[in-house]
Amino acid sequence: MPDSAPQQLLHLVIGGELVDLTQNTFKNLDDVEVVGLYPNYATAHAAWRAKAQSTVDNAQMRYFIVHLHRLLDPNQEPAR
């Protein structure tokens, strides 16, 4: 990979209906939506915001951003 390529920090956006708003337990794992995989936080956040706003009428529905780059390389220092 060339040195000039931007650093790829993979993020996954998923969501679904929760059993209880005090925990992150999905009501039905078969219905969990994979919104997409994104190369950086900014694009993942935009996708998360769009999905969250489209489901605002369902209080049990939640979307999450998963920082995959932290799972792939746990020794990586968080960006500041």
C-alpha positions as CSV (number, residue, x, y, z in Angstrom):
1,M,0.0,0.0,0.0
2,P,1.4,3.4,-0.9
3,D,2.4,5.7,1.9
4,S,0.1,8.4,0.6
5,A,-3.1,6.3,0.9
6,P,-5.4,7.4,3.8
7,Q,-5.5,5.2,6.8
8,Q,-8.5,2.8,6.7
9,L,-10.4,2.7,10.0
10,L,-13.2,0.2,9.3
11,H,-16.6,0.9,11.0
12,L,-19.7,-1.2,10.8
13,V,-23.2,0.2,11.3
14,I,-25.9,-2.2,12.5
15,G,-29.3,-1.8,14.1
16,G,-32.5,-3.4,15.2
17,E,-35.2,-3.5,17.7
18,L,-34.1,-3.9,21.3
19,V,-35.8,-6.0,24.0
20,D,-35.1,-3.3,26.6
21,L,-33.7,0.2,26.3
22,T,-31.4,-0.3,29.3
23,Q,-29.4,-3.1,27.5
24,N,-28.1,-3.7,24.0
25,T,-29.9,-6.9,23.5
26,F,-31.7,-7.3,20.2
27,K,-35.3,-8.6,20.2
28,N,-34.6,-10.9,17.2
29,L,-31.1,-11.5,15.8
30,D,-32.6,-12.5,12.4
31,D,-34.0,-9.0,12.0
32,V,-30.7,-7.1,12.8
33,E,-30.0,-4.9,9.9
34,V,-26.4,-4.5,8.6
35,V,-26.5,-1.0,7.2
36,G,-22.9,-1.1,5.9
37,L,-19.2,-1.1,6.3
38,Y,-17.4,2.2,6.1
39,P,-13.8,3.3,5.7
40,N,-13.9,5.9,8.4
41,Y,-16.0,7.2,11.3
42,A,-17.4,10.3,9.5
43,T,-19.1,8.2,6.8
44,A,-20.2,5.6,9.3
45,H,-21.7,8.4,11.5
46,A,-23.6,9.8,8.5
47,A,-25.1,6.4,7.7
48,W,-25.9,5.9,11.4
49,R,-27.6,9.3,11.6
50,A,-29.7,8.6,8.5
51,K,-30.9,5.2,9.7
52,A,-31.6,6.4,13.3
53,Q,-33.6,9.4,12.0
54,S,-35.6,7.2,9.7
55,T,-36.8,5.0,12.6
56,V,-37.5,7.8,15.1
57,D,-41.1,6.7,15.5
58,N,-40.0,3.3,17.0
59,A,-38.6,3.9,20.4
60,Q,-37.2,0.4,20.7
61,M,-35.1,0.7,17.4
62,R,-31.4,1.4,17.9
63,Y,-28.5,1.6,15.5
64,F,-24.8,1.3,16.5
65,I,-21.4,2.1,15.1
66,V,-18.9,-0.8,15.7
67,H,-15.3,0.2,15.5
68,L,-14.0,-2.8,13.6
69,H,-10.5,-1.4,13.4
70,R,-10.2,-1.7,17.2
71,L,-11.2,-5.3,17.0
72,L,-8.8,-6.1,14.2
73,D,-5.9,-4.3,15.9
74,P,-6.5,-4.0,19.6
75,N,-3.1,-2.6,20.3
76,Q,-3.8,0.4,18.0
77,E,-3.9,3.7,19.9
78,P,-7.2,5.6,19.5
79,A,-7.0,8.7,17.3
80,R,-7.1,12.0,19.2
